[in-house]
Amino acid sequence: MLFRSQPSSPGLAVGGDFYDARVLPDGRLALMVGDVAGHGAESAARAARMRFGWGALVEVDPDPRRVLDIMNTHIAEPHERDQGIYATMCHCIIDGDGNAEFALAGHPRPMLVDGDDAALVEVDARGPILGLLDHVDWPVTQVKVPRDGILMIYTDGLVEARRGDEIFGWQRAAEAMVATRGVSLEERIAYLTEAAQRYDEGNLRDDVAVLAVQVV
């Protein structure tokens, strides 16, 4: 498993993206990637609060629907709902055989990388962004990650790196992952994020976070 994060704001070591992973008592791995709206220190502080809350939740009940339901109320107080305080998030659980289930709150679909193939995971539906609505259902998607395959969860700053009117996009991200087959996971993710930054002429316009899990 590998994390990589790159804030867009110069001089800040952290940004509005947040991520974490915990080994559950039954041996499964719970992991998440999220993205708080905005940039800078205020978003970073809210992201830290979200990460702390997630860590406490999965220790009690890691069910994707349950976790996102509580995180939806955790992102903002009722009086803050009209202030544009919201976040996207992907919460995922994966076992040692590569059986994974995840739920999305307005978050980009994960990417599955298997040898020379890399594509977004098909989902029936995504739940809304955290902090917008109450009493929401969070659809859960199940996917099998093959041996040596990679499940990659990322924030939209990666695929929305922009050159003129054209974004980097998930297809270029997939091509970058396939092109680096045969090197370490760390090198592949570094190449991917650097490719997005180069595409945006060296200046990312949004925070980028990538979490990748390889089944071995």
Buried (B, 14 or more C-beta within 10 A) or exposed (E): EBBBBBBBBEEBEBBBBBBBBBEEEEEBBBBBBBBBBBBBEEBBEBBEBBBEBBBEBBEEEBBBBBBBBBBBEBBBEEEEBEEEBBBBBBBBBBBEEBBBBBBBBBBBBBBBBBEEEBEBBEBEEBBBBBBBEEEBEBBBBEBEBEEEBBBBBBBBBBBBBBEEEEBBBBEBBBBBBBBBEEEEBEEBBBBBBEBBBEBBEEEBEBBBBBBBBBBE
